[in-house]
């Protein structure tokens, strides 16, 4: 009986010592919470860069007045209307800073029909004939070269709003003016049509712009906006049969336009880091 009790006690002590030894050699593993590392981004690319642009537009035009020499004096048009026309153009520019850019644009203003009228004496000598009213027909077109600067006011998502201004010159081409004078009281009684040669030349030009651009890709943007264009006045038609030359006042144009702008300067975007699942090293306690 004593041997049995001693044997049981010995086995109990051996089991206890073995358990303590296991605790010392293989402590339990406890995992700490991972510490989030700050993501690493690549270098920011420059916002500057060259770009090309192309635009299409529709213009509503107005001409405020025309005067001309006649019979040793002068007269004015009592009515004048310059119809709407289209424009298309291209340009090259540079993004100076994130908010400032400049470009040089060349636009062609398509043919716009002109109609007007004058009132005067039908006779060659003033005061010797009945009153006459004329119908005058001509055309207008131009090439417009502008140096422009724009300021980006805000950016919301892919949309950027801007304002701008431009200065330059336009080469104006007035077509021949056809003048047909008819007796005011009897419009079927008309003189033969007189043709005055049109005039061409450079005119000082200024513009104001506002609009927004929408990013399609990091390099390609669509542009939609408004442009007011001022073209200074100048000679419109030449002398013919004692009347002329004629001088037109400034042309005012209100234009809605749309176009595309492609940048060669890269994208001002940072590198997006790849997400890696953190490896949790064991901590022994």
Secondary structure as UniProt FT lines:
FT   HELIX           2..25
FT   STRAND          29..30
FT   STRAND          49..63
FT   STRAND          66..70
FT   TURN            71..72
FT   STRAND          73..76
FT   STRAND          79..82
FT   STRAND          85..95
FT   STRAND          100..117
FT   STRAND          119..121
FT   TURN            126..127
FT   STRAND          131..156
FT   TURN            157..158
FT   STRAND          159..174
FT   STRAND          177..183
FT   TURN            184..185
FT   STRAND          186..190
FT   STRAND          194..196
FT   STRAND          200..215
FT   STRAND          220..231
FT   STRAND          234..237
FT   TURN            241..242
FT   STRAND          243..248
FT   STRAND          251..263
FT   STRAND          283..284
//
